[in-house]
Amino acid sequence: MSTISPTPPNSTSGTDACIPQGFTEQSFAGVKTFVKQGDSAKAPDEAAGTVFVMLPAYNEAEGLPSLLLKIRKVFAANGRRYHVIVVDDASKDQTAQIAIQESSNMPLTLVQHQLNQNLPGALRTGLMKALEMAVPGDVITTMDGDDTHPPGCINNLLQKVSEGYDVVTASRYQPGSRVMGVPAFRVLMTWGARMLFQVVMPIPGVRDYTCGYRAYKEEILRETMDHYGDEFVSEKGFSCMADVLLKMRKFQFVFGEVPLLLRYDQKQGVSKMAVGSTVWLTLKLLLKRRFGGY
């Protein structure tokens, strides 16, 4: 795995850009970032590890305040120690400012890309930052930053982890799941992808390969990322979420799922997914992993 090298505050980057006050400079897999790191909340049960909630965010100023409020309420109710990591992927709106403002209300770290890296880059940066902060016994969750994934589902993910599962996905294909506001063509596309993955590269316990709402045991995620290094998140576009599972497939991990209520009808702003490109990249990924290995 790439080393993460902090630079003292108030220094300058290679582009002579001044580091904002209160930030430090870090590099994740060669991607330069500014980081404003908060403290983790304390919980009565110190035996339970910290839950890291990683949110990739690009122009999510409309949905982010509501999402962060819901996350805060979930952990206020369940009493777990937690820490939110917002990866601002060079947004052009107020995403970063909202994250900084909310950091006074909750344990939150903001990581800012200086150049847009798209979902794979934001995912890689966020997971590396989470592992930098996490210790054995912690849980690292990922979810969308557009308020379409209900934070209440985190409790179900954590329950499955506590039962012994290593990787748990909030799935659109478990009994009790509902998908609201997603265009019919995208529903058909994801269903087709599911069937292809299950036939060509089945993973016991997995039906939903492409949903990014997941929980990973710290030890499991660290082992996998140490094995693959910077190539752990290597695919372009939204297919990177499926590739993460396929790379974990070669290990003897225990995978599980919980039902997901996907509220796409609550999404603010336009979708970042190019449907045609995503379909093509997903098919290429499936063929590459089936016949070309890992």
N, C-alpha and C positions, 0 to 999 in steps of 0.2 A: 504494500500500500504506500502511496506517496506520503512523504513527511509533510507535516503541517507547520509552517514556520511563521510564528508571530513576529511582527515588527513593532518597535516601540511607537506609542502614540505620537502624533504631530510630526512624523517623518513624511517623506514623499514617496510615491510609487515611481515605477520606471517611466511613467508618462508625466511625471512632475505634478501630478494632481495631489492637492493637499488632503490629508486624511481628516474627515470631519471630527469635531471635538467629541470625545467620549468613545471613539472607535479605535480599533487596532486593525492592522493589515494582516491578512493571512492568505496563503495560497493552497488551494485544494486541487490536486491533480493538474497543476499548472494554471488553474483558473484563479486570477487575483480577485480578492474580495475585501470589503470593509466589514468588520464585525463589531457589533455592540452587544456584549454578553451580559445577561442578567443572572440573578441568583435563583436557585431552585427553591420552590416553596417547601416549608417544613410540614410534616404530617405527624399526627399522633402515633401512628404505627410505623416506627422507623425500620422495622424488620422488612416491610414491603419496599421494594425498590422504586426508584423514580421512573415515571412514565414520560418518555419524550414524545412529543407530538410534532412531527415535521410537516410543514406546509410549504410546498412550492407555490410561488405566487408571481404572476405576471399581470399587471394592470387589474388587480383585484380590490381596488379601493372601495367599490360599491358593496361587495359581499363580505369583506374581511372583518369589519367591526361586528357584524351580527355573529359571524362564525366564532370570533374570539370570545365574545360574551357567552355564547353557548358552551364553549369549552370550559370557561371559568366556572360556570354553574355546575357542569358535570363533576368537576373535581372538588368543588365546594361540597357537593352532596355525597360523593363517595369517599372523601377523606384521604385520597391517595396523593402522595407527593408527585409533582409533575413539573414539566418544563416545556414550553413551546419554542420551536425554532422556525422562524419565518425566513425563507430564502427568497429575497426579492430579486427576480431575474431581470434586473435593469429596467424596471417598470417606468412608464412615462407618466403615470398618474401619482396619486398620493399614497400608494401602498406602503412605502417605507416610513413616511411620516405617521401613518396610522399605527404601524407596528411600534414605533418609538413611543407614541402617546399611550398605547395600551400597556407598554412595559411597566408603567407606574401602577397598574392595577393587577398584574399577574406576572409570574416568572417567565420572561420572554427574551430570547436572543434573536437579534436581527442579523442576517448575513446578506450583504448586498453584492451582487455581481456588477462589475463595471461594464461588461458587455453581455448582451443577451446570449444565453446558452441553451435555451429551450428546455423542455421537460427533462431530458436525460441529464443535462448539466446541472440543473437545479436539484434533481433527485440525488445525483452523486455527491454534490456539495453538502446537501442537507444530511445525508447518511454519514458522511465522513465527519461532519461537525458533531452529530449526535454521538458517534462512537468516541470522539475525542473527549466528550463530557461524561459518557456513561461508564458504569462499572458492572461487573457480573451481578445478576439479579435484577437489573433494570430491563425495561421493555421499551422498544422503539417502534412507534406507530407512524404511518404515513397516511395522509388523506389530502383530498383536493382543497385548495384554498378559496374556492368560489362559493362555499356555503351550500353545496349540493349533497355533501356527505354529512348526515346527522351525527354530531359528537356523542349523543347518547349511546350509540353503538359501541363506543370505546369500552363501555362496561362489559358488553358481551364478548368482545375480543379478549379483554383481560381475564374474564372467567375461563375461557378456553385455554389460555396460556397457563393459568393456575392449575388446570387439570392435566397439564403435561404436554400440550401441543407446542411445537417450536415456532411455527409460522401459521398465522390465522388470517384469512381473508374475509372481508365483508362481501358476501356473494349475492349476485342477482339471481342465482339459480338454486337457492335453498328454499324449502317450504317456509312460507311466511314473508318472503321478499316481495317488494313492490317497486315498480319503476314508473315514475310520474314525470310527464313532460318531455320524454325523449322521443324524437321523430321515429316513425315506424321503420324507416330505412336503417337507422342506426341500431335499433333493437334487433332487426334481422341480421345486420352485419355482425354484431357481437355474439348473437346466438350461433351463427355459422362458424365464427372463430372458435367458440367454445367446442363445438362438435369436432372440428378439425383437430384441435389440440388434444382432445380426449382420445381420439382414434389414433393419431400419429405419435404423440408423445404424452401418454397418460401419466398423471401424478396422483397416487392414492390420496384421497381426501380433497382434491381440487376439482372444481367445476368451472370457476370463474378465473381465467388466467390473466385477464386484462384490467381488472379493477385495481386501482391504486390504494384502496383503503385496506391497510394491513397492519398487523402487529407482529414484530419479530422479537424473540428473546435476544438479549444483548450478545450472549455467548455465540449464538448461532449466526447472527449477522456478522460478527467480528471474524469468526472462522471463515465464512465464505468470502468476505472482502479481503482478508489476508491472503486467501488462496488465489483470487483473481486479480487483486490489485486494482489499478485504474480501469481495467477491462470489465469489472463487475457490472458497470452500467455503460454499455458500449453501443447499444442500438440507437438509431435516430428515431425521433418522434415518439408517439404514444406506445409503440411496440416494445419500448424498453421495459415496461411493467411486466409483460409476459416473459421477456428474456431473463429478468431477475429470477423468476420462478424456475425457468428451465435450467438455469445454472445451478440452482439449489437442488435440482432433481437428482443430481449425481451423488449427493450425500444421503445418509440414512436419517433424514429429518422427518419429524411427524407433522404433517400438514392437516389443517382443519379449516372449516368455514362456519360463519354465522350468517343469518339472514340480513339483507340490506334493504333499507328503504331509501331509494335513490330519488332525491327531490330535485330533478332537473328543472322543474317548474319554478324553483326559487332562484335559479341562476341569474345573476346580474351581468349585463354586458353580453358580448358575443362569444361564441365558442372559439377556442384556439385550435380545435381539431380539424384538419383537412381530411375529410372522410376517404376520398379516393386514394390519397397518399398513404393513409393509415392502413387501408386494406392491403395495398401492394406491399408495404413494408412488413406487415404481419405475415403474409404468405411467404415472402422471401426469408424471414426469420425462421419460420417453421421448416422450410426446406433446408436451410443452412444448418440448423441444429440437428435435424434428423439425419442428414447425410454427411455433414461436415464436422460434427462433434462440437466440443465446447472450447 
